[in-house]
Amino acid sequence: MSRFPVRRKCCCCSKFFVPDPRTADRQKYCSQPDCRRVSKAASQGRWLSRNGNGDAFRGPDQVQRVQEWRRRHPGYWKRQKATSQRTQPAEDQPTNPEQSSCNATREERVALQEDWRAQDPAFVGLISMVTGSTLQEDIAATTRQLLLRGRNILGCVFPGHLSRTDASSHDP
């Protein structure tokens, strides 16, 4: 026959809670974040108050141990690169500025500086994170590829690219 859960009063917030069955005989705090912090502080205080634990990680032998570990693990605490290993690598597709596109005429292409300044900073930052490069030329080339790919996917056609006969066959 199963026992009814025994409720206990939290030592921090004084609210009643049902303790975890695995530690019901020892649990004195509920699972609220503030109460868990108080429980952790009390536990550490008890451990430090025991004989010999107050200076457990102090002294020249501990300094030597940490220094040896740092020598064996150089660069462990340094920041990782801006590009994450968890992201998928960008495909390296060489761009050919001489290549003609069915969506953009040669007259519509703008100078790099004009194209660069017209972009949203968040978009530019996103592209630099994806490509792993902060060079204007790389970001501009990738931006052009993204815009062309998006236009092709969405079927965007701009006025002046189609003749009147072609335009009548498409919905507006």
URZINOR-V492522 format. One record per residue. N is the residue number from 0. SS is DSSP state (H for helix, E for strand, - for the rest). Layout:
n=N ss=SS
n=N ss=SS
This chain:
n=0 ss=-
n=1 ss=-
n=2 ss=-
n=3 ss=-
n=4 ss=-
n=5 ss=-
n=6 ss=E
n=7 ss=E
n=8 ss=E
n=9 ss=-
n=10 ss=-
n=11 ss=-
n=12 ss=-
n=13 ss=-
n=14 ss=-
n=15 ss=E
n=16 ss=E
n=17 ss=E
n=18 ss=-
n=19 ss=-
n=20 ss=-
n=21 ss=-
n=22 ss=-
n=23 ss=-
n=24 ss=-
n=25 ss=-
n=26 ss=-
n=27 ss=-
n=28 ss=-
n=29 ss=-
n=30 ss=-
n=31 ss=-
n=32 ss=H
n=33 ss=H
n=34 ss=H
n=35 ss=H
n=36 ss=H
n=37 ss=H
n=38 ss=H
n=39 ss=H
n=40 ss=H
n=41 ss=H
n=42 ss=H
n=43 ss=H
n=44 ss=H
n=45 ss=H
n=46 ss=H
n=47 ss=H
n=48 ss=H
n=49 ss=-
n=50 ss=-
n=51 ss=-
n=52 ss=-
n=53 ss=-
n=54 ss=-
n=55 ss=-
n=56 ss=-
n=57 ss=-
n=58 ss=-
n=59 ss=H
n=60 ss=H
n=61 ss=H
n=62 ss=H
n=63 ss=H
n=64 ss=H
n=65 ss=H
n=66 ss=H
n=67 ss=H
n=68 ss=H
n=69 ss=H
n=70 ss=H
n=71 ss=H
n=72 ss=-
n=73 ss=-
n=74 ss=-
n=75 ss=-
n=76 ss=-
n=77 ss=-
n=78 ss=-
n=79 ss=-
n=80 ss=-
n=81 ss=-
n=82 ss=-
n=83 ss=-
n=84 ss=-
n=85 ss=-
n=86 ss=-
n=87 ss=-
n=88 ss=-
n=89 ss=-
n=90 ss=-
n=91 ss=-
n=92 ss=-
n=93 ss=-
n=94 ss=-
n=95 ss=-
n=96 ss=-
n=97 ss=-
n=98 ss=-
n=99 ss=-
n=100 ss=-
n=101 ss=-
n=102 ss=-
n=103 ss=-
n=104 ss=-
n=105 ss=H
n=106 ss=H
n=107 ss=H
n=108 ss=-
n=109 ss=-
n=110 ss=-
n=111 ss=H
n=112 ss=H
n=113 ss=H
n=114 ss=H
n=115 ss=H
n=116 ss=H
n=117 ss=-
n=118 ss=-
n=119 ss=-
n=120 ss=H
n=121 ss=H
n=122 ss=H
n=123 ss=H
n=124 ss=H
n=125 ss=H
n=126 ss=H
n=127 ss=H
n=128 ss=H
n=129 ss=H
n=130 ss=H
n=131 ss=-
n=132 ss=-
n=133 ss=-
n=134 ss=-
n=135 ss=H
n=136 ss=H
n=137 ss=H
n=138 ss=H
n=139 ss=H
n=140 ss=H
n=141 ss=H
n=142 ss=H
n=143 ss=H
n=144 ss=H
n=145 ss=H
n=146 ss=H
n=147 ss=H
n=148 ss=H
n=149 ss=H
n=150 ss=H
n=151 ss=H
n=152 ss=H
n=153 ss=H
n=154 ss=-
n=155 ss=-
n=156 ss=-
n=157 ss=-
n=158 ss=-
n=159 ss=-
n=160 ss=-
n=161 ss=-
n=162 ss=-
n=163 ss=H
n=164 ss=H
n=165 ss=H
n=166 ss=H
n=167 ss=H
n=168 ss=-
n=169 ss=-
n=170 ss=-
n=171 ss=-
